[in-house]
Amino acid sequence: MSTRDEPLLSLRGVRKEFAGRGPGSTVLAVDDVSLDVRPGETLGLVGESGCGKTTLARLILRLVDATAGEIRFGGRDLLKLSQREMLSVRQDLQVVLQDPYASLNPRMRIGEIVAEPLITHHKVPRGRRGRAAARERVAELLDAVGLDASVQDRYPHEFSGGQRQRIGIARALALEPKLVICDEPTSALDVSIQAQITNLLRRLQRERGLTYVYVSHDLSMMRQMADRVAVMNLGRIVELVDTEELFTNPRHPYSHSLLSAAPIADPKAERARRRIVLRGEAPSPADPPSGCVFRTRCPVARDECAGTRPPLVDHDVPGHAVACLYPVRAAADLLHEPTS
Ligand SMILES: Nc1ncnc2c1ncn2[C@@H]1O[C@H](COP(=O)(O)OP(=O)(O)OP(=O)(O)O)[C@@H](O)[C@H]1O
């Protein structure tokens, strides 16, 4: 295997338990997640609210520590690094968050905000020379995200949501990272602005050879942004596959149900399609079901699904991994009830 084929990021058996509300109770936010992210690709993480997407992103960034498992980035096991060693890895590992306003210090000027990582990581000299170098570098970064250098002297509240997200992206790029985790970067923005930001992220990826982990609850966003998608349900990956294959040939019943609920732009197709109705309430990560986590809502679950946790393994096509004992081919196989 050449180094080109080696994953940039590799997770094996990653688990995160949080303390729950009651004494001794736990919330299993991420459960036995294994995946590889290849250099230059965008790996999407998709699933309903609470399925563990953000926790997984935070684990990769080491903002929270995993309960078990291994997270390798650029060949190093992040969970074994000291805080000091982690600081140097952080240069290569950056994040763009959903709400840029919350992540931009309102009392700092834009120039200071974007320059902050350069100063923290000693990328510019101290003193007047350093300040001039930082201003020049910040001007380049702002230009790269479509903002004028003159915005350096202004404050975050003077900008729109889309412009603030551009500022957040400029800051994330300051240290020339290899991997950027984009956690719902457009979901706080108006629809009209979302495409501008996704286009910008795609252009920056092309120009800079970036690798993205792209977190979203929105499947149509995945189709635009991701090369491969990991579908998460209750802390586990249930399907991991090339994006187009997910849309044309989903195999996990949960993926089918997500796809059947996603809006379709074509009104005729929208009227004609039928939604898969899931039974019951979504189970809680404080008390996940035995065996397959989807089985309590799955239209085709059988007795065995309660006893065995299905491993995430390739089905039919190499690289199309599904964690299901009885993967389905057609959505029609799941439509037991007529939809309104
Ligand atoms: N610090 C914490 N303490 C306790 N439980 C937590 C903590 N952070 C997350 N959780 C729980 O872990 C589970 C996964 O949450 P997470 O935020 O990762 O999901 P998500 O898929 O990103 O959802 P959303 O899209 O709503 O952000 C949820 O049940 C959540 O309540």
The ligand as an ORCA input file, in Angstrom:
! r2SCAN-3c Opt
* xyz 0 1
  N     -21.709     16.349     27.597
  C     -22.699     15.453     27.547
  N     -23.200     14.868     28.655
  C     -24.198     13.951     28.595
  N     -24.757     13.543     27.447
  C     -24.304     14.083     26.299
  C     -23.258     15.082     26.275
  N     -23.028     15.432     24.973
  C     -23.893     14.702     24.227
  N     -24.653     13.903     25.022
  C     -25.701     12.962     24.574
  O     -25.110     12.105     23.619
  C     -26.035     11.810     22.575
  C     -25.436     12.202     21.235
  O     -25.386     13.639     21.158
  P     -24.730     14.430     19.935
  O     -24.827     15.893     20.241
  O     -23.391     13.878     19.641
  O     -25.719     14.050     18.739
  P     -25.913     14.752     17.331
  O     -26.204     13.667     16.379
  O     -24.759     15.633     17.027
  O     -27.211     15.610     17.551
  P     -27.509     17.123     17.124
  O     -27.628     17.089     15.631
  O     -28.810     17.409     17.817
  O     -26.361     17.931     17.633
  C     -27.307     12.568     22.906
  O     -28.194     11.684     23.562
  C     -26.841     13.653     23.844
  O     -27.866     14.017     24.735
*
